[in-house]
Amino acid sequence: MTRDAGLTAPRPGGRGPVALLLAQDRRLFDTAAALHWPAAERVLPRLSRAADHGVLWFATAAAIAGSGTPRARRAAARGLASLTVASLTINTIGKRSVRRPRPALDVVPLVRQLKRRPITTSFPSGHSASAAAFAAGVALESPRWGAAVAPVAFSVALSRVYTGVHFPGDVLAGAVLGAGAALAVQAVVPARAAAGPAARSRAEAPVLPDGAGLVVVANTAAGRAESVRALQAVLPEAEVVLCEPSRLRAELDRATARARVLGVCGGDGTVNAAAEVAVRRGLPLAVLPGGTLNHFARDLGVEGVRDLGRALARGHAVRVDVGRFTSGGTRGLFLNNCSLGVYPELVRERDRWSHRIGGWPAGVLAALHVLRAGRHPLTAELDGCVRPLWLLYAGNGIYRRRGLDPGHRDDLADGRLDVRVVHGGRHPALRLLAAAVAGPLSRSRSHAAVQRDRLTVTGLPPGTLLAHDGEVTGVDGTVTLEKLPEALTVYRPPRARRRSRVSLRRDHA
């Protein structure tokens, strides 16, 4: 008698539908136990033990993330998130809902059996659920990595029957629950691959298969040396200029004298500086993401060197809108957004800490500091009405939210500003959170959202801060925000999937 005989299954009795299914499941188990699997004797038991407590999947996620590409890192994170949801579901609901005993071991060869047999109930298989959840989560973000992980996940599920700790039905149910967990995570936070790059109008641009004629200015403060090395491997004829932030604009201006295409590697602030030069000199821009957030590159569908290389090799470029702000003698452009109120203070505070603790922790720390500082709202005149404002945000193009994702732009040439205002009052944190949850085209006593092609804000006191693409500048008096329609030509990879109606209408216009 085995140590956990109290949890081994008795032979079936009765003739109801459930009893018949259980009997068939046991017959399948007995058939699998009787098969001779010499090649699996050393592999499957070890693989089954390696998957205990998700150790195998955490190690796999680390290996995937270590490959260095943004999509791989997202795939690893999505796989672990799906695994977490599946494990919580199995352990809190699944195991307690169906108290099915584990199989008897009398038909399983001793060489297959695990040294430590589980003492929990058999239905459903937690290992199978974790394996399916991780593999499905990875595949939803990156089909290539999903294809690599799938055989391992299948082997783990198979090992649970091979070692005699689960019936085939337990494994199948666990796999279904695991895949469902991955789909649940997908519904809340959609995979970027499902969204696809934004639709825009095509533009003429040089074809540079080996990078000859491309001059890339890389911001060394971004700390993405691997991106530069990968660029030189994919585009060997491209010229790469490494520079400190203080020399960035000067090097960009110098690069235009010898470049057919101006390239840039860095974060959104670096890309903003390059866009100003490209618009002024009439050059197409090639963007290689090298910062923390990379909003503009992300919405273009450029995630790394391979995407940029494909676009340059085919001369595939698009025209996009550029936002412009003007305040007295101060003028600047923005590709992503422009804002007044607490956000510029948050950006300035984040920059103080980001080089010490990293971008995301610095952002959290800055938000806590700004919201707890007890600052007064900004007073300004908007649409003829003077009112206190916690935040005025203008996005270059309409942001559309998917699940809990903060939003992507489906079209960077729509001619619109996505304007969102959080009115002054008590509890700024709650007002800002309510505005973020409500999203675009919302109105309430605490926040409002509209779409404009031009906006003027007056009555700003001296020393007012304005943030644009992560950079902060001072303004006062009147600020005018407007769109420069299709002012910038930028490379982006061709869309693999069928284009939207908007894109087709523009191509035929």
N, C-alpha and C positions, 0 to 999 in steps of 0.2 A: 504494500500500500504506500502511495506517495505521501509526502509531508502535508500536501494541501488536498487530501482526499475529500474533505468536506466541500470543496469547490469544484470537484470533478463532476461531469455530467452523467446522470443515470441514463440507461437506454430508454428510447422513446416509448410512450404508451399513448393510447387513444388514436382516433382517426379523424379529428377535426383538421381544418386547413392549416392552422398553426402547427399542429403536431406533425402533419405531413411535410411541411417545409423544414421543420427541425430534423425530421428523420432523413430527408434528402441531404440536408447540410452535413449531417453526421456521416452519411454514406460517402459524400465527397471527401470528407476529412479522412475516412478510413482508406479510400482509394489513393489519396495523396500519400498517406503514411506507408502504404504498401509499395509505392514506386521506389526504384533504386536510383538515387541521385548522387553518384560518386563525385561529380565535379563540384557539388554544392556543399559537401560535408565540412570543408574548411572555411568556406566563404560566408554562407548565410548565417550560421550561428554568431560569428564575429560581427557581421554587419548588423544583426539584430541587437546585440549588446551595445554596439557603438551608437545606436539611435536612442538608447535610454536617456531620458531627461532632455532630449533634443540636442545632445552634444554633437552628433554628426551634422545636424543642420546648422548649428551655430558655426562650426568649423567650415562648412561649405559656404555659408554666407560670407565669412571672412575672406575666403579664397576668391569668391566672385567679386566682392567689393575691392579686393586688392588688385584686380586687373586694371583699375585706374580710370575707366570710362564712367561718365555720369549715369548712363543707362544701367550699367552693371551695378553701381552703388544703389540706385533706386530699386533694381530687381532684388538685390539682397535684402534691402529694408522691407520691401513688400512681402517677400517670402517669410521673413521673421514675423511680421505683423499678422499674416494669415495663419502662421503656425500658432501664435499666441491666442488668437481668437478660437481656433480649433481646440487647443488644449483646454482652455477655460470652459468651453462648451461641453467637451467630453467629460471632464472631471467634475463639473457642477451639475450637469443634467443627464448626460448619456449614461454614465456608469450607475447612477442612482435610479434611473427610470426602469431599466431592464436588468434584473438580477439573474443573469444567465451564468451557470457554472462553467468552468473551463473544461476542455476535453480531457478524457481519461488518457493516460500515457501508456497504457498497456500495448497499444499498437504502434507506438512511435519508437524507432530504433534508439538505443541509448546514446549513440554517437551524435545524434541530432539534438538531444535535449539540452536545455540551458541549465547551467549550474544553479542559478537562482531563478526559480519560477515565480511569476507574479502571483500576488495573493488577492488582487482585485477581481471583480467580476469580468466575464469574458466579452460582453457585448456593450458597445462596439469596440473595435481595436483602436486604442489610442495611438500606437505607433503608426498604423496605417493612415489615421486621420492627419497626424503631423506630417507624414511624408507627402500625402496628396496635397495638403494645404500649402506646404512650402514649395513644392514643384509647380502647382498651379499659380501661386502668387508670383513666382519668378517668371513663369511663362507669360503671364498677362502683361508684364513690363518689358520683358525681353524674350521673344520666342527662341532665339538661339541658345541662350543660357537655359531656358526651360527644357529644350531638347536634350541638353547635356545632363541636366539633373534628373529627368524623367526615368531613365533606366535604373538609377540608384534608388529612387523612390519606389519603383515597382519591385525591386529586389528586396527592399525592407518589408514591404507589405507581404511579399511571398514568403519571406523568412518567418513570419509569425505563424503561418500554417506549417511550414517545414519543421519548425522546432516544437510544434505541438501545443503552443500556448493559445491558439485561437482557431475557431472554425472558419471555413471560407466565408460564410455569411457575415461573421464579425468583421472580417477584413474588408469586404465589399461595403458594408454599412459605414465603416470608418472612413474609407476612401471617399464615399459620397459626401459625408459630413465635412471632410477636409476640403474638398473642392467647393462646397457651399460656403465655407468660411472665407476662402479666397475671393469668391464672387461677392460676398458681403463687404469685405474690405474694398473691393473694386467699386461697389456702389457708393460707398462713403467718400473714398478718395480715388477718383478715376485714374487709371494709368495714363501717363502722358502719351504713350504710343497710341492709345485709343482716341485721343483728341486730334492728333495729327497736326502738322504745321499749318499756320494760318494762310488763308487765301488772299492773294494780292495780284496786282496787274504786272505782267511781264515787262522787262526792260532789256535793251541791248547792252551787252557787256563783253569785254574781251574773254576769249577762251584761253585758259592758262593751265594746260594739263600737267606741266612740271613745275609751275610757279614762276617761270621767267617773266619779269615785269611786275611782280608783286613785292612790295616792300612792307614788311610787318614791323610795327613798333610795339614792343612788349614792355609792359610796366613791371619792373622787377619787384615792386612792393606786393604784387598779387601773389607771388610765391608759387607759381605754377610752372616750374622749370620743366616738368615732364611734358606739358603741352607744347612748349617750344621745341623740345627734342623730337617729339612726334611729328610736329610740323615740318621740321627739316628732313625727316625720313620720308614723308609722303610727298613733299614739294621741295626737292633738292635744289632747284634753281631759284627759290625765293630768297630774298635778302631779309635777314632778321636783325633788328636794331634793339638792343637791350638798353633801357634807360631808367633812371630814377624818376619818381613823380615830379620833382621840381623841373626836370628837363623835358617832360612829356610833350608839351605844346611846341616847344622849339624843334624837337626831333620830328614831330609830325609835319611841321611846315617844311623842314629840310627834305623829308622823304618825298613830298609831292613833286620836287624838281626832277626826280629820276624814276618815278613810279607810274606805271599804266594803271595799276590798281593799288589803292592804299589799304593796308591791312593793320589790324590792331588786335592785341591780346591783353586782356585785363578784365576788370569788373565794369559795372554799368557806368561809373564815373569816367573811366578811361575811354570807353566806347563813345560816351557823350562828347569828350574832347576831340576824338577822331572824326565824329560825325560833323562837328562844326567846321573842321578843316576840309572835309570831303565836300560838304555843301558849298563852301566858299570857293573851292578850286574846281568844282564840277567833276570830281573823280568818283568812280564806284568804290564802295567800301566792302571789305572782307572782314568779318568779325569772327574771332576765335575766343570762346568764353574762357576767362581765366580768373574770375572773381568768386564771390560767395554765392550771390543770387543769380546773376546773369539773366535778368528778366528779358532784355531785348533779344539776346541770342536764343533763349528758350522759345520765345514766341515766334521767332523765325524758323525754328526747327533745326538750328545748328547746335549740336550737343558736343561736338568735338572735331578733331582734325579730319576724320573720315568724311563727315558731312560737308565740311568746308571744301575738302579736296574734290568731292563729287560735283559740287556746285561750280568750282573753278574749271574743272575738266570739261564741263558741258557749257560753260558760259551762261549758267542759269542764274538770272538775277531778277529782282523785282523793285518796283518803286514804292516807297513808303512815305507816309506823312511825317512831318517834324513839327513839334510844338515849339512856340517861341514866347518868352516873357519879356516885357519891356517896362522899366521903371526909371523915368528920367533919363540919365545917361547910361544906365545899366541895362544890358540886353544879353540874353542867353537862349540856348536851345534846350529842349528836353525830348528824349526818345520814349521815356516811360511815363513819368509823372512829374508834377510840380505841386508844391504844397506850402501853405502858411499855417501858423498856429503851433501846436505842440510837436508836430512831426519834425520840423527842422531842429528843434531842441533835442529831440530823441536822436536824430542823426549825428548831431555834434557830440552828444554824450557817448554814443556808441563808438564813434571814431577814437575817443579818448582811450577806450579799453580794448578795442578789437585786436590791436597788435600784441596785446598781452595774453588775452584769454580766448581769442577767436571770434569770428563774426556773430554766430548765433548766440553764444553766451553773453557777448557784449550787448546784443540787441535786447535780450531779456533784462539784463541789468539796467540798461538805459531806460527802458520802458517803466520799470519799477521806480527808478529815481525820478523821472519826469512827473509821473502821476502822483507821487507822494510829496513832491516839492511844494505843493500848495500855491502854484502859480495862478495868476488871474487870466481869464480868457482874453484873446485879442479883440479889440474893438475896431470895426471897419464898416464901411458903407458898401452894401451889395444890393444891386437892383433898386437903388433909391432908398434903401432902408438901413439905418445905422443899428448895428446889433453886435453883441459879444459873440465871438466864435472860438471854439476850441480847435477846430480844424477846418481848413478849406483845401480840398484835394482835387486836382484836375489830371485825369489820365489821358495820355495821347492815344486815343482810340477807346472803344467801349470794352470794358472788362466783363466777361461772362463767367459766372461761378459754376463749378461742377462739383457737387457734393460739398465737402468741407474745404476743397481747394480754394485759395483766395482769389483765383480767377486767371483766365488767359484771354488774350485778344484774338478773336477769330479773323480780324481784318485790321491791318495796320495802315490802311489807306481809306478809311471810311469817312474822313473829313470832320470827325466829331471829337469834342472833348467830353470825357466822362467826369462830370463835376459832382462832388459830394461834399456836403457841408454838415458839420456837427455844431449846433448852436450852443452858446454859453449857458451856464446854469450850474446847479449843484451836481456832484458826483460825475466828474468828467470820464472816469474809467467806464462806468455803466453806459454813458451816452456813446462813447466811442465803440464799445462792444455791441450795442444795439444797432448802430449804423452799419457795422461790419456784417452782422447777421442779416440785416434787412436787405443789403445789397443795392443794386442800381434801381433807378426809377422808383424810389420810395420817398414818402413824405410823412413826417410826424412833427410833434412839437419840439423834439430834440434833434432831428436830423432831416435832411432832404437830399435828393439826388436828381439831377437833370442832365440833359445832353445839349451842348452848345457847340458852335464853331468859333465863338469869341466871348470873352468874359472880362469885365473891368471891375476892379476892386479899388475903392478910394478911401481916403481918410486914414491911411496906415501911419502910425507914429514912427519917428526916426528910430533906427536900430532894429526894425522888424526883420526877422530872419525868413528867408525863402529857401526851400530845399528843392533841388531839381536833379534827378537821377543820382541821388546819394551825395551830392555836393551841396554846400550851404553858402549863401551869399546874403548881404544886407540890402534891404530896399526901404523906401519910405514914400509917403504920399500916395501915388497911384500906380497900380500894377495892371498891365493889360496882358491877358493870355489869349493866344490865337493859334490857328493852324496854318502851316505852310504845306498845302496839298502836294503829295508825291514829290517832295523836294529832294529826296535822297534815294540813290540807287544802291542796293545792297545785295550781295550774293546769298542765296539760300538753296539747299538741296531740292531737287524735284520731288514732288509728292508721289509716293508709291501707290496711294489709293485713289479712287475716283474723285475728281475735283468737285467742289461745291457749285451750285447754280450761280452764286455770286461771282466766282472765279471765271466761269464760262461766259457769263454776260460781259465781263470786263475784257476777256480775250477777244471777243467778237466786236467790241465797241470801236 
